[in-house]
Amino acid sequence: MYSPAAFAEPRLDVQHALMRAHPLGTLIVAAAGAVTADLVPFQLYAADGPRGTLRAHVARANPVWQALCDGAACLVVFQGPQAYVSPGWYATKAQHHKVVPTWNYAVVQVRGTARVVEDAQWLRRQLSDLTAAQEGALPQPWAVTDAPAPFVDGLLAALVGIELAIDSIEGKWKVSQNRVAADRAGVAAGLAERGALAMADLVRERGPA
């Protein structure tokens, strides 16, 4: 990933936080002369391995897991907040007009070699962990055990697990760090007015590089 020093985010805890907040990753696999991509919700196990481990499941009918059976390297992209930035928001526009539009975003890319898991107990735990992570903040959280056991057993038979030990991880936060303070203030205000509050907060939090 192209990542100028001004935008690089090397802190593992910050990278992990984005992955937890935006767990729907784009899984990309290159195998047998073809590239396959699919959106998959991942659960991060930060304590498993030096950089953490990702676990997920896909439908058995999904061909992406078959490409992984051969030990193909894969890439998972976690997209955080993103927003268009208008040059009209820059204070310096009034001074010299040497401004152009851009796009702000926060993203994490994870690489590793995934393994396919077809063990029912592993799949049950992965489903339970993923569900608990997403349901935890709800007033009446649903659990896998709330569904009839035969129904869950049938569901598990139609799923395949994916486990990815993270070999490398990159974070990039392109949030106007390369602009002067007045420009960043204008960007934050413009984003907030358009409802892009998460990105507006990132622009305010991250000062100049």
C-alpha atoms as an extended CHARMM CRD file, in Angstrom:
* protein
*
       209  EXT
         1         1  MET       CA              0.0000000000        0.0000000000        0.0000000000  PROA      1               0.0000000000
         2         2  TYR       CA              1.3280000000        3.4270000000       -0.9330000000  PROA      2               0.0000000000
         3         3  SER       CA              1.6790000000        5.2060000000        2.3970000000  PROA      3               0.0000000000
         4         4  PRO       CA              3.6450000000        8.4570000000        2.7650000000  PROA      4               0.0000000000
         5         5  ALA       CA              5.1690000000        8.9220000000        6.2050000000  PROA      5               0.0000000000
         6         6  ALA       CA              2.6800000000       11.6690000000        7.0410000000  PROA      6               0.0000000000
         7         7  PHE       CA             -0.2010000000        9.2080000000        6.8200000000  PROA      7               0.0000000000
         8         8  ALA       CA              1.3600000000        5.9850000000        8.1380000000  PROA      8               0.0000000000
         9         9  GLU       CA             -0.1930000000        4.4960000000       11.2880000000  PROA      9               0.0000000000
        10        10  PRO       CA              2.1550000000        1.8260000000       12.6920000000  PROA      10              0.0000000000
        11        11  ARG       CA              0.5810000000        1.4090000000       16.1460000000  PROA      11              0.0000000000
        12        12  LEU       CA             -0.8840000000       -2.0700000000       16.4420000000  PROA      12              0.0000000000
        13        13  ASP       CA             -3.4940000000       -1.0800000000       19.0290000000  PROA      13              0.0000000000
        14        14  VAL       CA             -4.8290000000        1.6620000000       16.7490000000  PROA      14              0.0000000000
        15        15  GLN       CA             -4.9050000000       -0.7080000000       13.7840000000  PROA      15              0.0000000000
        16        16  HSD       CA             -6.7220000000       -3.3300000000       15.8520000000  PROA      16              0.0000000000
        17        17  ALA       CA             -9.2600000000       -0.7480000000       17.0440000000  PROA      17              0.0000000000
        18        18  LEU       CA            -10.2200000000        0.0840000000       13.4600000000  PROA      18              0.0000000000
        19        19  MET       CA            -10.5370000000       -3.6060000000       12.6130000000  PROA      19              0.0000000000
        20        20  ARG       CA            -12.8800000000       -4.1320000000       15.5590000000  PROA      20              0.0000000000
        21        21  ALA       CA            -14.9520000000       -1.0790000000       14.6980000000  PROA      21              0.0000000000
        22        22  HSD       CA            -15.1770000000       -2.0540000000       11.0050000000  PROA      22              0.0000000000
        23        23  PRO       CA            -15.0060000000       -5.8780000000       10.9890000000  PROA      23              0.0000000000
        24        24  LEU       CA            -16.4080000000       -6.3710000000        7.4810000000  PROA      24              0.0000000000
        25        25  GLY       CA            -13.1670000000       -6.9350000000        5.5950000000  PROA      25              0.0000000000
        26        26  THR       CA            -12.5380000000       -7.4120000000        1.8870000000  PROA      26              0.0000000000
        27        27  LEU       CA            -10.8110000000      -10.7940000000        1.5450000000  PROA      27              0.0000000000
        28        28  ILE       CA             -8.6240000000      -10.9460000000       -1.5780000000  PROA      28              0.0000000000
        29        29  VAL       CA             -7.0480000000      -14.2210000000       -2.7110000000  PROA      29              0.0000000000
        30        30  ALA       CA             -4.7700000000      -14.7530000000       -5.7060000000  PROA      30              0.0000000000
        31        31  ALA       CA             -4.5530000000      -18.4100000000       -6.7710000000  PROA      31              0.0000000000
        32        32  ALA       CA             -4.4090000000      -20.4480000000       -9.9760000000  PROA      32              0.0000000000
        33        33  GLY       CA             -4.0310000000      -17.3500000000      -12.1150000000  PROA      33              0.0000000000
        34        34  ALA       CA             -7.2010000000      -15.7370000000      -10.8010000000  PROA      34              0.0000000000
        35        35  VAL       CA             -8.0090000000      -13.1240000000       -8.1680000000  PROA      35              0.0000000000
        36        36  THR       CA            -11.0490000000      -13.6300000000       -5.9370000000  PROA      36              0.0000000000
        37        37  ALA       CA            -12.4800000000      -10.9650000000       -3.6370000000  PROA      37              0.0000000000
        38        38  ASP       CA            -15.3340000000      -11.1870000000       -1.1710000000  PROA      38              0.0000000000
        39        39  LEU       CA            -16.7090000000       -9.2570000000        1.7880000000  PROA      39              0.0000000000
        40        40  VAL       CA            -16.3740000000      -11.2640000000        4.9970000000  PROA      40              0.0000000000
        41        41  PRO       CA            -17.0480000000      -10.2840000000        8.6390000000  PROA      41              0.0000000000
        42        42  PHE       CA            -13.9460000000      -11.1090000000       10.6830000000  PROA      42              0.0000000000
        43        43  GLN       CA            -13.3820000000      -11.5530000000       14.3990000000  PROA      43              0.0000000000
        44        44  LEU       CA             -9.9970000000      -10.3940000000       15.6940000000  PROA      44              0.0000000000
        45        45  TYR       CA             -8.1770000000      -12.4120000000       18.3660000000  PROA      45              0.0000000000
        46        46  ALA       CA             -5.4830000000       -9.9130000000       19.3450000000  PROA      46              0.0000000000
        47        47  ALA       CA             -3.7180000000      -12.1860000000       21.8480000000  PROA      47              0.0000000000
        48        48  ASP       CA             -3.1970000000      -15.0110000000       19.3510000000  PROA      48              0.0000000000
        49        49  GLY       CA              0.2020000000      -14.4040000000       17.7770000000  PROA      49              0.0000000000
        50        50  PRO       CA              2.4370000000      -11.3150000000       17.7280000000  PROA      50              0.0000000000
        51        51  ARG       CA              0.0550000000       -9.3420000000       15.4750000000  PROA      51              0.0000000000
        52        52  GLY       CA             -3.1640000000      -11.1940000000       16.1890000000  PROA      52              0.0000000000
        53        53  THR       CA             -5.2610000000      -13.7490000000       14.3300000000  PROA      53              0.0000000000
        54        54  LEU       CA             -8.3970000000      -13.3120000000       12.2410000000  PROA      54              0.0000000000
        55        55  ARG       CA            -11.1940000000      -15.8630000000       12.1480000000  PROA      55              0.0000000000
        56        56  ALA       CA            -14.2590000000      -15.9070000000        9.9390000000  PROA      56              0.0000000000
        57        57  HSD       CA            -16.6630000000      -18.1880000000        8.1250000000  PROA      57              0.0000000000
        58        58  VAL       CA            -18.1220000000      -18.3050000000        4.6330000000  PROA      58              0.0000000000
        59        59  ALA       CA            -20.7970000000      -20.3660000000        2.9400000000  PROA      59              0.0000000000
        60        60  ARG       CA            -19.5600000000      -23.7290000000        1.7230000000  PROA      60              0.0000000000
        61        61  ALA       CA            -20.9610000000      -22.7450000000       -1.6740000000  PROA      61              0.0000000000
        62        62  ASN       CA            -18.6030000000      -19.7410000000       -1.7770000000  PROA      62              0.0000000000
        63        63  PRO       CA            -15.5820000000      -20.6310000000       -3.9670000000  PROA      63              0.0000000000
        64        64  VAL       CA            -13.2360000000      -18.3080000000       -2.0690000000  PROA      64              0.0000000000
        65        65  TRP       CA            -12.3990000000      -20.9540000000        0.5440000000  PROA      65              0.0000000000
        66        66  GLN       CA            -11.3660000000      -23.4710000000       -2.1150000000  PROA      66              0.0000000000
        67        67  ALA       CA             -8.6500000000      -21.0830000000       -3.3010000000  PROA      67              0.0000000000
        68        68  LEU       CA             -7.3610000000      -20.9620000000        0.2720000000  PROA      68              0.0000000000
        69        69  CYS       CA             -7.0310000000      -24.7490000000        0.4890000000  PROA      69              0.0000000000
        70        70  ASP       CA             -3.7840000000      -24.5910000000       -1.4760000000  PROA      70              0.0000000000
        71        71  GLY       CA             -2.1360000000      -22.2830000000        1.0530000000  PROA      71              0.0000000000
        72        72  ALA       CA             -2.5450000000      -19.1820000000       -1.0850000000  PROA      72              0.0000000000
        73        73  ALA       CA             -1.4280000000      -15.8820000000        0.3870000000  PROA      73              0.0000000000
        74        74  CYS       CA             -4.2650000000      -13.4710000000        0.9750000000  PROA      74              0.0000000000
        75        75  LEU       CA             -4.9440000000       -9.8400000000        1.7660000000  PROA      75              0.0000000000
        76        76  VAL       CA             -7.7340000000       -8.4720000000        3.9550000000  PROA      76              0.0000000000
        77        77  VAL       CA             -8.6610000000       -4.7880000000        3.7360000000  PROA      77              0.0000000000
        78        78  PHE       CA            -10.5400000000       -3.1010000000        6.5810000000  PROA      78              0.0000000000
        79        79  GLN       CA            -12.0000000000        0.2360000000        5.5030000000  PROA      79              0.0000000000
        80        80  GLY       CA            -12.6200000000        2.7890000000        8.2370000000  PROA      80              0.0000000000
        81        81  PRO       CA            -14.1780000000        6.2520000000        7.9510000000  PROA      81              0.0000000000
        82        82  GLN       CA            -13.8510000000        7.9060000000        4.5270000000  PROA      82              0.0000000000
        83        83  ALA       CA            -15.0890000000       11.1230000000        2.9830000000  PROA      83              0.0000000000
        84        84  TYR       CA            -14.6760000000       13.4840000000        0.0480000000  PROA      84              0.0000000000
        85        85  VAL       CA            -12.8070000000       16.7170000000        0.8380000000  PROA      85              0.0000000000
        86        86  SER       CA            -13.7910000000       19.8420000000       -1.0960000000  PROA      86              0.0000000000
        87        87  PRO       CA            -11.0760000000       22.4210000000       -1.8300000000  PROA      87              0.0000000000
        88        88  GLY       CA            -13.6560000000       25.0510000000       -0.9400000000  PROA      88              0.0000000000
        89        89  TRP       CA            -13.1390000000       24.1530000000        2.7070000000  PROA      89              0.0000000000
        90        90  TYR       CA             -9.4930000000       25.2210000000        2.7240000000  PROA      90              0.0000000000
        91        91  ALA       CA             -8.7730000000       28.6300000000        4.2270000000  PROA      91              0.0000000000
        92        92  THR       CA             -5.8090000000       28.9680000000        1.8730000000  PROA      92              0.0000000000
        93        93  LYS       CA             -8.1080000000       28.8290000000       -1.1550000000  PROA      93              0.0000000000
        94        94  ALA       CA             -8.8410000000       32.5300000000       -0.6980000000  PROA      94              0.0000000000
        95        95  GLN       CA             -5.1080000000       33.2890000000       -0.6520000000  PROA      95              0.0000000000
        96        96  HSD       CA             -3.8030000000       31.5790000000       -3.7870000000  PROA      96              0.0000000000
        97        97  HSD       CA             -6.4690000000       29.1950000000       -5.1850000000  PROA      97              0.0000000000
        98        98  LYS       CA             -3.8170000000       26.4760000000       -5.5510000000  PROA      98              0.0000000000
        99        99  VAL       CA             -6.0690000000       23.7930000000       -4.0920000000  PROA      99              0.0000000000
       100       100  VAL       CA             -7.7270000000       20.6610000000       -5.4490000000  PROA      100             0.0000000000
       101       101  PRO       CA            -10.1940000000       18.0730000000       -4.1220000000  PROA      101             0.0000000000
       102       102  THR       CA             -9.0290000000       14.9440000000       -2.3340000000  PROA      102             0.0000000000
       103       103  TRP       CA            -10.3750000000       12.0060000000       -0.3760000000  PROA      103             0.0000000000
       104       104  ASN       CA             -9.7070000000       11.2990000000        3.2950000000  PROA      104             0.0000000000
       105       105  TYR       CA             -9.7860000000        7.7750000000        4.6940000000  PROA      105             0.0000000000
       106       106  ALA       CA             -8.4950000000        5.3980000000        7.3330000000  PROA      106             0.0000000000
       107       107  VAL       CA             -7.6420000000        1.8440000000        6.2930000000  PROA      107             0.0000000000
       108       108  VAL       CA             -5.8390000000       -1.2480000000        7.5530000000  PROA      108             0.0000000000
       109       109  GLN       CA             -4.3890000000       -3.9450000000        5.3060000000  PROA      109             0.0000000000
       110       110  VAL       CA             -3.5830000000       -7.3960000000        6.6940000000  PROA      110             0.0000000000
       111       111  ARG       CA             -1.5660000000      -10.0930000000        4.9360000000  PROA      111             0.0000000000
       112       112  GLY       CA             -1.0010000000      -13.7430000000        5.7280000000  PROA      112             0.0000000000
       113       113  THR       CA             -1.6010000000      -17.3350000000        4.7100000000  PROA      113             0.0000000000
       114       114  ALA       CA             -5.0280000000      -18.5510000000        5.7190000000  PROA      114             0.0000000000
       115       115  ARG       CA             -6.0760000000      -22.0670000000        6.6010000000  PROA      115             0.0000000000
       116       116  VAL       CA             -9.4660000000      -23.6190000000        6.0330000000  PROA      116             0.0000000000
       117       117  VAL       CA            -11.2720000000      -25.0730000000        9.0560000000  PROA      117             0.0000000000
       118       118  GLU       CA            -14.1540000000      -27.5340000000        8.8090000000  PROA      118             0.0000000000
       119       119  ASP       CA            -14.3660000000      -28.4940000000       12.4840000000  PROA      119             0.0000000000
       120       120  ALA       CA            -17.8930000000      -27.9850000000       13.8480000000  PROA      120             0.0000000000
       121       121  GLN       CA            -16.7140000000      -27.0290000000       17.3390000000  PROA      121             0.0000000000
       122       122  TRP       CA            -14.3750000000      -24.3660000000       15.9140000000  PROA      122             0.0000000000
       123       123  LEU       CA            -17.1700000000      -22.9900000000       13.7410000000  PROA      123             0.0000000000
       124       124  ARG       CA            -19.5920000000      -22.9000000000       16.6570000000  PROA      124             0.0000000000
       125       125  ARG       CA            -17.1280000000      -20.8940000000       18.7420000000  PROA      125             0.0000000000
       126       126  GLN       CA            -16.4030000000      -18.5160000000       15.8700000000  PROA      126             0.0000000000
       127       127  LEU       CA            -20.0980000000      -17.8950000000       15.3150000000  PROA      127             0.0000000000
       128       128  SER       CA            -20.6410000000      -17.3460000000       19.0340000000  PROA      128             0.0000000000
       129       129  ASP       CA            -17.6940000000      -14.9550000000       19.3790000000  PROA      129             0.0000000000
       130       130  LEU       CA            -18.6400000000      -12.9200000000       16.3130000000  PROA      130             0.0000000000
       131       131  THR       CA            -22.2650000000      -12.7020000000       17.3980000000  PROA      131             0.0000000000
       132       132  ALA       CA            -21.3590000000      -11.7080000000       20.9580000000  PROA      132             0.0000000000
       133       133  ALA       CA            -19.0930000000       -8.9340000000       19.6970000000  PROA      133             0.0000000000
       134       134  GLN       CA            -21.8670000000       -7.4380000000       17.5700000000  PROA      134             0.0000000000
       135       135  GLU       CA            -24.8070000000       -8.0750000000       19.9020000000  PROA      135             0.0000000000
       136       136  GLY       CA            -23.0750000000       -6.9860000000       23.1110000000  PROA      136             0.0000000000
       137       137  ALA       CA            -24.2560000000       -3.3760000000       23.0040000000  PROA      137             0.0000000000
       138       138  LEU       CA            -27.9050000000       -4.2440000000       22.3030000000  PROA      138             0.0000000000
       139       139  PRO       CA            -30.4410000000       -4.1300000000       25.1500000000  PROA      139             0.0000000000
       140       140  GLN       CA            -31.4990000000       -7.7400000000       24.5110000000  PROA      140             0.0000000000
       141       141  PRO       CA            -28.4970000000       -9.4290000000       22.8710000000  PROA      141             0.0000000000
       142       142  TRP       CA            -29.1380000000      -12.5400000000       20.8170000000  PROA      142             0.0000000000
       143       143  ALA       CA            -26.8680000000      -15.5710000000       21.2520000000  PROA      143             0.0000000000
       144       144  VAL       CA            -26.2890000000      -18.5960000000       19.0490000000  PROA      144             0.0000000000
       145       145  THR       CA            -27.6700000000      -20.7670000000       21.8480000000  PROA      145             0.0000000000
       146       146  ASP       CA            -31.0290000000      -18.9850000000       21.4840000000  PROA      146             0.0000000000
       147       147  ALA       CA            -31.6290000000      -20.8560000000       18.2180000000  PROA      147             0.0000000000
       148       148  PRO       CA            -32.7200000000      -24.5290000000       18.2050000000  PROA      148             0.0000000000
       149       149  ALA       CA            -29.7020000000      -26.8480000000       18.3030000000  PROA      149             0.0000000000
       150       150  PRO       CA            -30.7240000000      -28.8890000000       15.2100000000  PROA      150             0.0000000000
       151       151  PHE       CA            -31.1040000000      -25.6580000000       13.2510000000  PROA      151             0.0000000000
       152       152  VAL       CA            -27.6320000000      -24.4760000000       14.2830000000  PROA      152             0.0000000000
       153       153  ASP       CA            -26.1290000000      -27.8800000000       13.4760000000  PROA      153             0.0000000000
       154       154  GLY       CA            -27.5710000000      -27.6910000000        9.9740000000  PROA      154             0.0000000000
       155       155  LEU       CA            -26.2120000000      -24.1990000000        9.5540000000  PROA      155             0.0000000000
       156       156  LEU       CA            -22.7240000000      -25.2450000000       10.6500000000  PROA      156             0.0000000000
       157       157  ALA       CA            -22.6850000000      -28.0030000000        8.0460000000  PROA      157             0.0000000000
       158       158  ALA       CA            -23.1740000000      -25.3630000000        5.3550000000  PROA      158             0.0000000000
       159       159  LEU       CA            -20.2520000000      -23.2190000000        6.5470000000  PROA      159             0.0000000000
       160       160  VAL       CA            -16.4750000000      -23.3190000000        6.2390000000  PROA      160             0.0000000000
       161       161  GLY       CA            -14.1250000000      -21.5570000000        8.6400000000  PROA      161             0.0000000000
       162       162  ILE       CA            -11.1500000000      -19.3780000000        7.7310000000  PROA      162             0.0000000000
       163       163  GLU       CA             -8.2750000000      -18.6130000000       10.0940000000  PROA      163             0.0000000000
       164       164  LEU       CA             -5.5670000000      -16.1130000000        9.2100000000  PROA      164             0.0000000000
       165       165  ALA       CA             -2.4850000000      -15.6260000000       11.3780000000  PROA      165             0.0000000000
       166       166  ILE       CA             -1.4420000000      -12.0520000000       10.6170000000  PROA      166             0.0000000000
       167       167  ASP       CA              2.0330000000      -11.9860000000        9.0420000000  PROA      167             0.0000000000
       168       168  SER       CA              2.0690000000       -8.2540000000        8.3270000000  PROA      168             0.0000000000
       169       169  ILE       CA             -0.2310000000       -5.3270000000        8.9740000000  PROA      169             0.0000000000
       170       170  GLU       CA             -0.2580000000       -1.7580000000        7.6550000000  PROA      170             0.0000000000
       171       171  GLY       CA             -2.3320000000        1.2030000000        8.7200000000  PROA      171             0.0000000000
       172       172  LYS       CA             -2.8990000000        4.4170000000        6.8050000000  PROA      172             0.0000000000
       173       173  TRP       CA             -4.7900000000        7.4120000000        8.1570000000  PROA      173             0.0000000000
       174       174  LYS       CA             -5.0200000000       10.0670000000        5.4140000000  PROA      174             0.0000000000
       175       175  VAL       CA             -6.8640000000       12.7520000000        7.3650000000  PROA      175             0.0000000000
       176       176  SER       CA             -5.4800000000       16.1120000000        6.2130000000  PROA      176             0.0000000000
       177       177  GLN       CA             -2.2950000000       15.9630000000        8.3150000000  PROA      177             0.0000000000
       178       178  ASN       CA             -0.4340000000       17.6130000000        5.4240000000  PROA      178             0.0000000000
       179       179  ARG       CA             -2.5580000000       20.7800000000        5.5760000000  PROA      179             0.0000000000
       180       180  VAL       CA             -2.0190000000       23.8750000000        7.7230000000  PROA      180             0.0000000000
       181       181  ALA       CA             -4.1380000000       24.3130000000       10.8510000000  PROA      181             0.0000000000
       182       182  ALA       CA             -6.6110000000       26.7080000000        9.2280000000  PROA      182             0.0000000000
       183       183  ASP       CA             -7.2030000000       24.2990000000        6.3520000000  PROA      183             0.0000000000
       184       184  ARG       CA             -7.7180000000       21.3810000000        8.7310000000  PROA      184             0.0000000000
       185       185  ALA       CA            -10.2410000000       23.4010000000       10.7140000000  PROA      185             0.0000000000
       186       186  GLY       CA            -12.1220000000       24.1730000000        7.5120000000  PROA      186             0.0000000000
       187       187  VAL       CA            -12.0880000000       20.5270000000        6.4640000000  PROA      187             0.0000000000
       188       188  ALA       CA            -13.3810000000       19.3850000000        9.8580000000  PROA      188             0.0000000000
       189       189  ALA       CA            -16.1820000000       21.9440000000        9.7530000000  PROA      189             0.0000000000
       190       190  GLY       CA            -17.1310000000       21.0290000000        6.1950000000  PROA      190             0.0000000000
       191       191  LEU       CA            -17.1870000000       17.3240000000        6.9630000000  PROA      191             0.0000000000
       192       192  ALA       CA            -19.2740000000       17.8470000000       10.0890000000  PROA      192             0.0000000000
       193       193  GLU       CA            -21.7960000000       19.9160000000        8.1270000000  PROA      193             0.0000000000
       194       194  ARG       CA            -22.1810000000       17.0440000000        5.6470000000  PROA      194             0.0000000000
       195       195  GLY       CA            -22.6440000000       14.5220000000        8.4590000000  PROA      195             0.0000000000
       196       196  ALA       CA            -19.2310000000       12.8500000000        8.1230000000  PROA      196             0.0000000000
       197       197  LEU       CA            -18.6960000000       13.1390000000       11.8620000000  PROA      197             0.0000000000
       198       198  ALA       CA            -16.2500000000       10.2490000000       12.2890000000  PROA      198             0.0000000000
       199       199  MET       CA            -13.8820000000       11.6960000000        9.6980000000  PROA      199             0.0000000000
       200       200  ALA       CA            -14.3180000000       15.2110000000       11.0830000000  PROA      200             0.0000000000
       201       201  ASP       CA            -13.2130000000       13.9120000000       14.4830000000  PROA      201             0.0000000000
       202       202  LEU       CA            -10.1460000000       12.2420000000       12.9700000000  PROA      202             0.0000000000
       203       203  VAL       CA             -9.1290000000       15.4760000000       11.2380000000  PROA      203             0.0000000000
       204       204  ARG       CA             -9.4210000000       17.3500000000       14.5330000000  PROA      204             0.0000000000
       205       205  GLU       CA             -7.5670000000       14.6810000000       16.5150000000  PROA      205             0.0000000000
       206       206  ARG       CA             -4.6380000000       14.2910000000       14.1500000000  PROA      206             0.0000000000
       207       207  GLY       CA             -2.5040000000       17.3760000000       13.8740000000  PROA      207             0.0000000000
       208       208  PRO       CA              0.2120000000       18.0760000000       11.3480000000  PROA      208             0.0000000000
       209       209  ALA       CA              2.5750000000       15.2670000000       10.4370000000  PROA      209             0.0000000000
